[in-house]
Amino acid sequence: MSPKKTSAHDLPANPAANLERLGHNIRAARKLRGLSMQDLAERTMTTRETIRRLENGHPGVSLGVLAHVLWVLQLDDQLGTMAALESDPVGRSMAVRRLPLRVATGRDDDLDF
């Protein structure tokens, strides 16, 4: 049985739009650098078709290809911080809700200095 192929129609609207925007940004960066799709494909050891799919926001392009393309374009510095804890308000909010409402105080003789 072959694996199911991912299409843009498999994603919710917001992530699909974000991938499309990312693809357009990559296309613009490639063009600003004077690189053809074939040039970028050769530098990233992939195919022109994969670059085309990436620039069109196709969700089936691997993270490895994305990382390599961003590295070649010198745009990879933000890749590792995309889901950083400090930029995760939902995670922080959930952590705060899990904090205890009260903290039990120990007896004085339990203090071991």
N, C-alpha and C positions, 0 to 999 in steps of 0.2 A: 504494500500500500504506500503510495507516494504521500509526502507531507503536504498539508494544506497550504496553499500559497496565500500570502497576506495581500490584501488589496486596500486601497484607500477607503473603500466602502465598508471595511471591517472595523474601522476606527470611529469613535465618537467625533462629532464635528470639530470640537476645539483642538484635540491633538492632531487631527488631519490638517487643519488650517495652520497649526504651528509647524508641522513638517513641510507644508507647502511654502510657508514664509522662509523657513530655514533653507530650503532648496533654492528659492529666489535669491537669498542673500549669498549663498555659495556661488551661484551663477554670476552674480554681479562682481563678487570678489575675483573669480576666475577671469572675467573679462577685463577688469581693472588691471590685472597683472599681465594682460596680453597673452593668456594661455587659451589654446583651443581645447575642446573636449578631449581630443585625441592626446594632446600634450599632457593634460591632467591625468588621463587614464594611464599613460605610460609611466608617469612619475609615481603613481600610486599602485602600479602593477595590477591594474584591473582593466576593464573594457570600457570603450566609449559608451556602450549601452548602459552599463552600471552608472556611469557619471550622469547620463541623461536621466535615468530613473531617480537618482539622488537629487538632481536639480529640479525634478518635477514633484518632489516630496513623497515618493513612493515608500511606504513603510517597510517593504521587504528588503531594503538595502541594509547590509549588516553594520553594526556599530563599529566594527573594525575598519570598514571602508570609510565610514564617516570620519573616524578619528584620523585615519591616514590622509584623507583629503584636507581636513582642517589643518593638519600638521604641515603639509606641503604649502598650503596657502598662508601659513603662519598665523592661524586663527585658533589654535588649539589650547591656548592658555586658560580659557574659561571652561573647558570641557570637564575638568575634574571638580569644579565647584557648582555644577548645574543643580545638583540635589543636596547641597550642603545643609547641614543642620541649622546653621545660622540664618539661612534663607528659607526656612520651613515653618511658616506661622501655624499651619494646621498641626504639625507634629508637636510644636511647643505648646499649643493650646491643649492638646490631648494630654501631654505630660503634666501640665498644671492641674487639669481636672483630676488626675490620679493622685495628686498630693493629698496626704491625710488632712482632715479638717482640724484635728487636734493632735498634739504631740504629747505622749505620756511622759511625765517627768519621773526620773528615778529617785530613789531615796539617796540621801547624802552619803550613807555608808557604802553605796555601790560605786562611788567615784574611786577610780584606781589611778592615781597619779604616780 
